Amino acid sequence: MHNNLIVVPAIVTNGAYITDTLNFVVDTGVNPTIILDTTLRNQLALNDDYRNVNIQGAIKDLVVKGQAIPFLNAYIDKLAFEQQTIIFLEKDLPYISYYAGIKVHGIVGYEFFRNLVITIDYEQKLLYCYTPKKFYKRKRRLKKLSSIPITLAQNKPYVKATLYKYNEQDTLQRTVNLLVDTGAGFSLSIEKRKKVKDFIPSTYKGKKIGTTLTGEILGEVGRLPYFELGTFGWQGVITSFPDSVKDEKLYRVDLNRDGILGAGILSRFRLTFDYLNGKVWLRPNKKYKLPFQYALSGIELVAIAPSYKMYKIARVYPNSIAQQVGLEKGDELVAINNTMARKLRIGQIYNMIDKKVGQKVNLLVRRSGRLLYFSFRLQPVP
């Protein structure tokens, strides 16, 4: 696991040439396998047997160009995915590597999940792969699990969930259809449609709420009164409300999707995906009851290539404690609580600077060649 992203080692070959070991993000929100590193096409000495493709994301006028190349084989550990058509992008997309804190060469989705039962153990940072026969052979393992039906649309998994709002007179509730996206770092995203207008918080914060293959998504962030997934539920889930419905001239809207269920919620479970039988099995882990926190330090980080052990502040949230004490975009993190930043992964740093309200954080940063020291206590962004 790298900053809640599931990263697995993989190799790709065309039979004559083979890549070095690559890092692939396992992402249920993706259909075709995508190569993000443009140098790999030359490494495989691929010929002209391809077709041009445009990957369309959330923003209508922006597409990512690539080539779909057939008859390639991919290997993830001992699993072979043969005769695959893989999309090689024309331009590098480094932001996923910046977020993960490790060089990411590609993304694998449906092809990895479609014929196997896949268990994701966020707590142990392990991935288990079974044939359906082997998984269901041990009946007792299912006794500790709860299952939720999933449906596949464009080879991506969707689940039903429920939003609640409590008034003095009654209780409002809406059922929503959510894309299950292990590659989304946030907890929950809900489209601002009429059916959910009563559930949108009256106070929220405007910001960039995410980045897709085709660009940044703008919107607001707030807390839902209550969110229910199967037999599980939480109060105050940090939820993004993108502008995609408000500005349909700019954003591409999927009318069958009411939102996205991301890693902020998924990582609270030991998850098992079974596409063939249309189920996802859940078992809560130690994170299940933890409160949902939002940018307590007030900073967003990126890991800088090529080592991905240098970390810089990419964003300082308005009115946050980071802004109050004087941290700035572009500051390089040198040390956190007397630990050198280069010895830590980006996910470990976030665990230190966004852990709980009231915790003291000491940061040493480099700005324009000068070392600056900051000390503050974590607090929610107002």
C-alpha positions in Angstrom: 0.0 0.0 0.0 1.2 3.5 -0.9 -0.9 6.3 0.5 -4.0 4.0 0.4 -3.2 3.1 -3.2 -2.7 -0.7 -3.9 0.5 -1.1 -5.8 1.7 -4.5 -7.1 4.8 -5.5 -9.0 4.3 -6.5 -12.6 6.1 -7.2 -15.9 4.9 -6.8 -19.5 6.2 -8.7 -22.5 5.4 -9.1 -26.2 7.2 -12.4 -26.3 10.4 -11.0 -27.7 11.1 -8.3 -25.2 10.3 -8.0 -21.5 10.1 -5.0 -19.2 11.9 -4.6 -15.9 9.7 -5.0 -12.8 7.0 -2.3 -12.9 4.7 -0.8 -10.3 1.0 -1.1 -11.2 -1.9 0.5 -9.2 -4.8 -1.9 -8.8 -7.8 0.2 -9.5 -11.4 -1.1 -9.7 -12.4 2.2 -11.3 -10.5 1.4 -14.5 -11.5 -0.9 -17.4 -8.5 -1.4 -19.7 -5.0 -1.8 -18.4 -3.1 1.5 -19.0 0.7 2.2 -19.2 1.5 5.7 -17.9 5.3 5.6 -18.6 5.9 6.5 -22.2 9.4 5.0 -22.2 8.0 1.4 -21.9 6.8 1.3 -25.4 10.3 1.8 -26.7 11.7 -0.7 -24.2 9.3 -3.3 -25.6 10.3 -2.4 -29.2 6.6 -2.4 -30.2 5.7 -2.3 -33.9 2.9 -0.4 -35.7 0.2 -2.9 -34.8 -2.0 -0.6 -32.8 -5.0 1.7 -33.0 -5.3 5.2 -31.7 -7.6 5.7 -28.7 -8.9 8.7 -26.7 -9.4 8.2 -23.0 -12.3 10.4 -21.9 -12.5 11.4 -18.3 -14.7 13.7 -16.3 -13.8 16.9 -18.2 -15.5 17.0 -21.6 -13.1 19.0 -23.7 -10.0 17.2 -22.4 -8.9 13.7 -23.6 -5.8 11.7 -23.1 -4.4 10.2 -26.3 -2.9 6.7 -26.4 -2.4 3.6 -28.5 -4.2 0.3 -27.8 -1.6 -2.4 -28.5 -2.9 -6.0 -28.7 -1.3 -9.4 -28.0 0.7 -8.4 -24.9 1.2 -10.6 -21.8 1.3 -9.2 -18.3 2.4 -11.0 -15.2 1.6 -10.0 -11.6 3.5 -12.3 -9.3 2.5 -15.8 -10.4 -0.6 -14.7 -12.3 -0.5 -14.5 -16.0 -2.8 -12.3 -18.1 -2.1 -13.3 -21.6 -3.1 -11.8 -25.0 -4.1 -8.5 -23.5 -4.8 -5.2 -25.3 -3.0 -2.6 -23.3 -3.2 1.2 -23.7 0.1 3.1 -23.8 -0.4 6.8 -23.2 1.3 9.3 -25.5 2.3 11.6 -22.6 3.5 10.8 -19.2 1.1 11.3 -16.3 3.3 11.7 -13.3 0.7 13.0 -10.7 -0.2 9.4 -9.6 3.5 8.8 -8.7 3.6 12.1 -6.9 0.5 11.1 -4.8 1.6 7.5 -4.2 5.2 8.4 -3.3 6.6 5.8 -5.6 7.2 5.5 -9.4 3.9 4.2 -10.9 4.2 2.7 -14.4 0.6 1.6 -15.0 -2.9 0.9 -13.8 -4.7 -2.4 -13.9 -8.4 -2.9 -13.3 -11.0 -5.2 -14.8 -8.6 -7.7 -16.3 -7.2 -8.4 -12.8 -10.6 -8.9 -11.2 -12.8 -10.5 -13.8 -12.0 -14.2 -13.3 -10.6 -14.2 -9.8 -11.7 -13.6 -6.2 -9.5 -10.8 -4.9 -9.0 -10.0 -1.2 -7.5 -6.6 -0.3 -6.2 -6.5 3.3 -5.5 -2.8 3.9 -4.4 -3.4 7.5 -1.8 -6.0 6.7 -1.0 -4.4 3.3 -1.5 -7.7 1.5 -3.4 -8.8 -1.6 -4.8 -12.4 -1.9 -5.9 -14.0 -5.2 -8.1 -17.1 -5.3 -10.0 -19.0 -7.9 -13.7 -18.9 -7.0 -13.6 -22.7 -6.3 -10.8 -22.3 -3.8 -12.3 -19.3 -2.1 -15.7 -20.8 -1.5 -14.3 -24.2 -0.5 -13.6 -22.9 3.0 -17.2 -22.2 4.1 -16.2 -21.0 7.6 -14.3 -18.0 6.2 -17.6 -16.6 5.0 -19.2 -16.6 8.5 -17.2 -13.6 9.6 -18.0 -11.7 6.4 -20.9 -9.5 5.2 -21.7 -9.4 1.5 -23.1 -6.6 -0.6 -24.3 -7.1 -4.2 -22.3 -5.5 -6.9 -23.2 -4.8 -10.5 -20.8 -4.3 -13.4 -21.3 -1.4 -15.8 -18.6 -0.9 -18.4 -16.7 -3.5 -16.5 -16.6 -1.4 -13.3 -18.3 -2.4 -10.0 -21.2 -0.5 -8.5 -23.0 -0.8 -5.1 -26.1 0.6 -3.6 -25.8 2.8 -0.5 -28.1 5.0 1.5 -27.9 8.7 2.6 -29.8 9.8 5.7 -30.7 13.1 7.2 -32.6 13.5 10.4 -35.1 16.3 10.9 -37.4 17.0 13.9 -40.4 15.7 12.1 -39.0 12.8 10.0 -36.0 11.1 8.5 -35.0 11.6 4.9 -33.2 8.9 3.0 -32.0 8.4 -0.5 -30.6 5.3 -2.2 -27.5 6.1 -4.4 -25.6 4.1 -7.0 -21.9 4.3 -6.3 -18.8 3.3 -8.3 -16.4 1.3 -6.1 -13.1 2.9 -6.9 -10.0 1.6 -5.0 -7.9 4.2 -6.9 -9.8 7.1 -5.4 -8.0 8.5 -2.3 -11.1 10.3 -0.8 -13.8 8.6 1.2 -17.0 9.5 -0.7 -18.1 11.7 -3.6 -21.7 12.5 -4.3 -23.0 14.2 -7.5 -25.0 17.4 -6.7 -28.3 16.2 -8.3 -31.8 17.1 -7.3 -32.4 13.7 -5.6 -29.7 14.6 -3.0 -30.0 18.3 -2.7 -31.4 18.0 0.8 -28.3 16.0 1.9 -25.8 18.6 0.8 -24.4 20.4 3.9 -25.2 24.1 4.3 -21.6 24.8 5.1 -18.7 23.4 3.2 -15.4 24.2 1.7 -14.6 24.9 -1.9 -11.4 23.4 -3.3 -9.9 21.1 -5.9 -11.4 17.8 -4.8 -9.5 15.4 -7.0 -7.5 14.7 -10.1 -8.4 12.4 -13.0 -6.5 11.3 -16.1 -8.0 14.3 -17.9 -7.6 17.0 -15.3 -8.6 18.5 -11.9 -12.1 18.3 -10.5 -13.5 21.3 -8.6 -16.2 21.3 -6.0 -16.9 21.4 -2.3 -16.2 19.2 0.7 -18.6 18.7 3.7 -19.9 16.1 6.1 -22.9 13.8 5.5 -25.3 13.4 8.5 -25.3 9.6 8.1 -24.1 7.2 5.4 -25.0 3.5 5.2 -23.3 0.7 3.2 -25.0 -2.6 3.7 -25.1 -3.2 7.4 -22.4 -0.7 8.1 -22.8 3.1 8.7 -21.0 6.2 9.9 -21.9 9.8 10.9 -20.0 12.7 9.5 -18.4 11.1 6.5 -16.1 13.6 4.7 -17.8 13.9 1.3 -16.8 15.6 -1.9 -19.5 17.3 -4.0 -18.1 17.9 -7.5 -19.3 20.6 -9.8 -19.9 18.0 -12.6 -23.7 18.3 -12.5 -23.7 22.1 -11.8 -21.7 22.7 -14.9 -22.7 20.1 -17.4 -21.2 22.1 -20.3 -17.7 21.5 -18.8 -18.0 18.1 -17.2 -19.0 14.7 -18.6 -21.8 13.3 -16.5 -22.6 9.6 -16.0 -26.3 9.6 -15.4 -26.3 6.1 -14.0 -23.7 7.0 -11.3 -24.6 9.0 -8.2 -21.1 9.1 -6.9 -17.9 7.3 -6.0 -17.0 5.1 -3.0 -13.3 5.6 -2.4 -10.4 4.3 -0.3 -11.2 6.5 2.7 -14.1 4.1 3.4 -12.9 1.0 1.6 -9.7 0.9 3.7 -11.8 0.4 6.9 -12.5 -3.2 5.7 -10.8 -6.3 4.6 -12.4 -6.4 1.1 -13.1 -9.4 -1.1 -14.2 -8.8 -4.7 -16.0 -11.5 -6.6 -17.0 -10.1 -10.0 -18.2 -13.5 -11.3 -20.8 -13.9 -8.6 -21.6 -10.2 -8.2 -20.5 -9.7 -4.6 -18.1 -7.8 -2.5 -17.4 -9.3 1.0 -16.5 -7.0 3.9 -15.0 -7.5 7.3 -14.3 -4.4 9.4 -10.7 -3.7 10.5 -9.3 -1.5 13.3 -9.9 1.6 11.3 -13.7 1.0 11.0 -14.8 3.2 13.9 -12.2 5.9 13.6 -13.6 9.4 13.0 -13.3 10.9 9.5 -10.7 13.7 9.5 -10.1 16.3 6.9 -6.7 18.0 6.3 -5.9 18.6 10.0 -2.5 19.9 9.1 -3.9 22.0 6.3 -1.3 20.8 3.8 -1.2 18.6 0.7 2.1 16.9 -0.2 3.7 15.6 -3.4 6.7 13.2 -3.6 9.3 14.5 -6.1 11.0 12.3 -8.7 13.3 10.5 -9.2 13.7 9.3 -5.6 10.2 10.1 -4.4 11.8 10.7 -1.0 11.7 14.5 -1.3 8.4 16.0 -0.3 7.1 19.4 -1.1 3.9 21.2 -0.1 1.6 21.3 -3.1 -1.3 23.1 -1.4 -2.0 25.0 1.8 -5.7 25.0 2.6 -7.2 28.5 3.2 -7.8 29.3 6.9 -6.0 26.2 8.0 -3.5 26.0 10.8 -0.7 25.6 8.2 -1.7 28.9 6.7 -1.9 30.5 10.1 1.6 29.6 11.1 3.1 30.6 7.7 3.7 27.4 5.8 3.7 28.0 2.0 3.3 26.1 -1.2 6.7 24.9 -2.5 8.2 24.4 1.0 10.3 21.2 1.2 9.8 19.0 4.2 13.1 18.2 5.8 12.0 16.7 9.1 8.8 15.8 10.9 8.8 15.4 14.7 12.6 15.0 14.6 12.4 12.2 11.9 14.1 13.0 8.6 11.4 13.1 5.8 13.6 11.1 3.4 13.3 8.1 5.7 9.5 8.1 5.5 6.9 7.2 2.9 4.4 9.8 2.0 1.6 7.8 3.7 3.7 7.6 6.9 4.1 11.4 6.8 0.3 11.9 6.5 -0.2 9.6 9.4 2.0 11.9 11.5 0.6 15.2 10.4 -3.1 14.3 10.1 -3.6 11.8 12.9 -5.9 13.5 15.5 -7.1 16.9 16.6 -4.8 18.5 19.2 -1.7 16.5 18.4 1.5 18.6 18.3 3.5 18.6 15.1 7.0 20.0 14.6 8.1 20.6 11.0 11.4 21.6 9.6 11.2 22.9 6.0 13.5 24.4 3.4 12.4 27.5 1.6 14.7 29.3 -0.9 17.7 27.7 0.7 16.8 28.6 4.3 15.7 26.2 7.0 12.5 27.2 8.9 10.9 25.6 11.9 7.2 25.4 12.6 5.3 24.0 15.6 1.6 23.7 15.8 -1.3 21.6 17.0 -3.6 19.8 14.5 -7.1 21.3 14.1 -9.9 20.9 11.6 -10.0 23.3 8.7 -12.8 25.8 9.6 
